[in-house]
Amino acid sequence: MFRYATKKDRMLYIIGLLAAVATGLTTPANSLIFGNLADDMISMSGTLERNVYVKDAASDMLLDAVQDFSLNNTYIGIVMLVCSYLSVTCFNYAAHSQIMAIRSKFFQSVLHQDMTWYDMNPSGEVASRMNEDLSKMEDGLGEKVVIFVNFIVGFVGSVVLAFYKGWQLSLVCLTSLPVTFIAMGFVSIATSKLAKQEVNVYASAAVVAEEALSGIRTVKAFEGENKEVAVYKEKVVAAKLLNIKRNMFSGIGFGLLWFFIYASYALAFWYGVGLVIKGRHDEYYENYSPGTMITIFFSIMMGSMNIGMAAPYIEAFGIAKGACAKVFKIIEQIPTINPIEPRGKNLNEPLNTIEFRDVEFQYPTRKEIPILQKLNLKIHRGQTVALVGPSGCGKSTCIQLIQRFYDPKAGDVFFNGINIKDINIKWLRERIGVVGQEPVLFGQSIYENIRYGREDATKEDIEAAAAAANAAIFIKKLPKGYDTLVGERGAQLSGGQKQRIAIARALIRDPEILLLDEATSALDTASEAKVQAALEKVSQGRTTIIVAHRLSTVRRADKIVVINKGVVVEAGTHQELMAIKNHYFNLVTTQMGEDDGGMLSPTGNILKNFDVKDEDEQEIKVIEEEEDIDDALDHTDKKKKKKKNKKDKEPSPMPGVLKLNKPEWLHLGIGCACSIIMGCAMPIFAILFGSILDVMRSDDDDYVRDNTNQYSLFFLICGIVVGISTFMQIYLFGVAGENLTERLRGLVFSAMLKQEVSWFDDRSNGTGSLCARLSGDAAAVQGATGQRIGSIIQSVATVVLGIALAMYYEWSLGLVAIAFMPVILISMYLQRIVMEQENMGNAKTMENTTKLAAEVVSNIRTVVSLAREDMFHKTYIELLTPAVVKSKRNTHYRGIVYGLARSVMFFAYAACMYYGAWCVVNRDLQMGDVFKVSQALIMGTASIAGALAFAPNMQKGITAAQSILKFLDRKPLIADSPGVSLEPWHSNGNVLFDKVEFTYPTRREVQVLRDLVMRVQSGQKVALVGPSGCGKSTCIQLLQRFYDVDAGAVLIDDRDVRQLAMSNLRMQLGIVSQEPTLFDRSIRENIAYGDNTRIVTDQEIIAAAKKSNIHQFIANLPLGYETRMGEKGTQLSGGQKQRIAIARALIRNPKILLLDEATSALDAESEKIVQEALDAAAEGRTTISIAHRLSTVVDSDVIYVFENGVVSESGTHKELLETRGLYYTLYKLQTGSM
């Protein structure tokens, strides 16, 4: 676990360990001086009682002996204070450094893994390991190590001292030691094994959460909230059962431990008193005085207690070890394709040729399906080459092989005749620019997103790249220009704007090779015109490889390569291939459909004939408002923070947490009772011990023997009671704590899924942040519940009973001991303040770093293609560093507080014993009573110090509980109206938008819909068309009630959607979108997801698959319907995913079918198949389609043309062409007829 420590860390660890050893040696030192004092006090107090003539001399000798003891105890306390401070501070400081190094290496290793590894490890699981596992590791690397060493050294030193003073009694006392070690070994092995299993289960739960939260619109559209919660809870319950089993093993182990400790007390006193009696009459045993017996006994007792107090740390180390194994496995995982490996050539010449020679390839997760089969292809410098063909034929695979995301199974890829495997990966990727269909932008400014293309780019370089990409004009019009934040995945920009930023990012690296993978397919006419113009402009003079489904965009390529079933079937120019009238010709004619036989005209003509500036203007207004809101929110947050600092602290969240633990109140009640019993054990021990000391003053051997036997029996009974109580406490609090954690995770996840869609639009509620909160906070709450409650109650019981005993025997002596309690309480309070501030800062840092990690890992292909792994790693470190610096500073406060808590008992004991001796001399107090009072109170102090070791976990738990309860109190803004009927309801399919006005909650100043009136009759096929940002998709979302209108109403069958139960409303709707969200489950489960209100039969699933033209494909897969889809459906092509999405929509038999750009991203063949499936699915239903490609909506019953949030015109295709309005202009531009 310490393999990544630096020299400085090792030096701190050495200092910390030496200080811990010194701290541990204070235990036997205290036993030694205490035994000597006991001898003096027993003999002196006996003398005082028996001989009044020497009373003054005996009193002086007694006080001198006690004074020496008090001074020595004070010195031991000073050593304890200084060494505790040093050990805790040094180890915590080094641990923070080491955990930062491990976090850094872990993230670095994750960033540099190859794509095969990512295909096997879902991004949600990776993010989970970065959050949960590393936190568990941190728990096992810090102060707990030195506290554990302190206890172990105390045990070893005490045993050595005991054997030195008397080996016979020591051997008898240690008879329980082998059993104790066996019990602890059993606990350690069991907890470590179970902890590893728990880590895996929680990682799989994190994958479920990440998928659901990132696909929240799909989850809500298909009413999948309850199903997602059920799947998530299934994983969490599995983890809970593992942890309950772990607590059971811990309870058995620790219960046996404490039983044997008390049993050894009984045996020690029984046998030890016998040796003392023998010593009175036998010279061989004369060294066994009462003091020697007490020294040996206390040495073994304190040593055994140290083992007992060390036991919880064994569990913590077991958990940390389990987490450590997984983390180090990833850190030490050597990728097959390693971008940071210096191996490989840097070619000192232009990349003149790219060649595929007999390339064969299968994806690692689908080895049974060949993608490329002896593919041969050669591309020359400066050529523009287009790869076309049906979905799944291997076009995008070629793009990935060129970037060396994967290596071929057979054959090779060559650059300038040199095998790609012999070329330095980073050098190669730096010379390639990539623009994909869905460009990934990161949640930073436009400036930073472009700079990701080239790290050393200047402001002038960035502005030049933006100008070359036709993006400079719209960027300059933004309120913050290049400093405008683009939102998560670029959510604040339109599709066209994102594409142009991505082009600028690709251009700034001045790539020799430009890879364009469906760069314009998802755009409307206006956006496509701008992006296509930018692409044509930048591809000049570069080797450009285009993957395209819309064949009109590639007809001027130097070479068009047609790929089918993984091989090149034909290649040539557009004219050559059209003349052959084979594969390419068939694709073109299929795609042309009803487009009047035309092809898209040159971009320049489009820009001349159509004013496309509206889109940018409108989006700029949107972003401007977003920026204003962000500024307002920042300002409000600052005001809130100032206000909060002036107010009192928030009330404790613990009552709310205990209320959530209500079903386990019986467990908690019995656990609390057991904790009280355990707390009483120490004062009872003090009573028995003091009574034995009183007995030892007698010269009557029979009296001593009879009473000792009785007290030894009492010790044995205590051992049985304490052993059972320990088991019950650990097990019952464990059950209650695990049930609470499971309940909290379920409640928080359920509450997240129930929030309105606009809540997820808030950039602070990104998927990464939510996953971090979900896994971190719920787990942290256990730090303030479960075993921690037991420890607190146990400590309080010890202190209360100790004080009661003090008041009973000698109230003034009790007051002396109590005087030291405020020191502990003040130190605990100061620590709480320090830890609270640190935890709040750390929680925010962890949220931000997890958010960055989740964003980077989920978009790893973009990161790798940009070769920006090191840049993101640097950003991660920059986010992490301030919190680590603060944590390191706070280690000093923690060290001082812990040192005070541990050392105050020595100072208190010194004062109590000195005052107690004075009371013996001046108030005729019995010496045994002094021991009873002092021992009871000191043990109470010690128990508080022990509980204090877990104070950091306690404060983390309280902070997390506040966060959770605050979130659970939030009511979704969109929910069923009170009293709404939940009775099943079936729509006829009539839809009316009645004078609807709408603005998005995050940008109220931008009117999206303006007094919109639109009617859809039952069974009609209706299309919504118009430029980006005009309100088409907004209508779909209002119909699904993702948002509520500001004015007017959306009605289905004349019923306001706000008056319908959302379950009834959404059951009438089926949606197929441009990029359907599919889950990493089987195809069967993904199709069945269409109706989450019941169990969908296999017959229904197959029937839906047949209707969507996907059944035959599924049936031919090796696992058929049980084939897993991969993360976000990555194992299937676009067309296959679309058809599964159609099948999913059909399962619910919706009355209204919503199609949002359902075919825009598909190749000609897939589009034809999917369109046929959509046409079949639309029969007998009301269909509302959003389309940019107008050829897909010409047969609609009504086409509504949107412009600036209103319907500017409507009618059939023929009617709208005759009116020669906006629709006529859009259509002619697309068909190239103008």
Secondary structure, DSSP 8 states (H G I E B T S, - for coil): --TT--HHHHHHHHHHHHHHHHHHHHHHHHHHHHHHHHHHHHHHHHHHHH-GGGHHHHHHHHHHHHHHHHHHHHHHHHHHHHHHHHHHHHHHHHHHHHHHHHHHHHHHHHHTS-HHHHHHS-HHHHHHIIIIIHHHHHHTTSHHHHHHHHHHHHHHHHHHHHHHH-HHHHHHHGGGHHHHHHHHHHHHHHHHHHHHHHHHHHHHHHHHHHHHHHTHHHHHHTT-HHHHHHHHHHHHHHHHHHHHHHHHHHHHHHHHHHHHHHHHHHHHHHHHHHHHHHHHH-GGGTT--HHHHHHHHHHHHHHHHHHHHHHHHHHHHHHHHHHHHHHHHHHT---SS-TT---SB--SS---EEEEEEEEE--GGGTTS-SEEEEEEEEETT-EEEEE-STTSSHHHHHHHHTTSS--SEEEEEETTEEGGGB-HHHHHHTEEEEESS----SSBHHHHHHTT-TT--HHHHHHHHHHTT-HHHHHHSTTGGG-B--GGGTTS-HHHHHHHHHHHHHTT--SEEEEESSSTT--HHHHHHHHHHHHHHSTTSEEEEE-SSGGGSTT-SEEEEEETTEEEEEE-HHHHHHHTSHHHHHHHHHHTTSTT-----HHHHHHHS--HHHHHHHHHHHHHHHHHHHHHHHHHHHHHHHHHHS-----SHHHHHHHTGGGHHHHHHHHHHHHHHHHHHHHHHHHHHHHHHHHT-S-HHHHHHHHHHHHHHHHHHHHHHHHHHHHHHHHHHHHHHHHHHHHHHHHHHHHHHS-HHHHHSGGG-HHHHHHHHHHHHHHHGGGSTHHHHHHHHHHHHHHHHHHHHHHH-HHHHHHHHTTHHHHHHHHHHHHHHHHHHHHHHHHHHHHHHHHHHHHHHTHHHHHHHT-HHHHHHHHHHHHHHHHHHHHHHHHHHHHHHHHHHHHHHHHHHHHHHHHHHHHHHS---HHHHHHHHHHHHHHHHHHHHHHTTHHHHHHHHHHHHHHHHHHT---SS---TT---S-------EEEEEEEE--TT-TTS-SEEEEEEEE-TT-EEEEE-STTSSHHHHHHHHTTSS--SEEEEEETTEEGGGS-HHHHHHTEEEEESS----SSBHHHHHHTT-TTS---HHHHHHHHHHTT-HHHHHHSTTGGG-B--GGGTTS-HHHHHHHHHHHHHHT--SEEEEESTTTTS-HHHHHHHHHHHHHHHTTSEEEEE-SSGGGSTT-SEEEEEETTEEEEEE-HHHHHHHTSHHHHHHHHHHT--
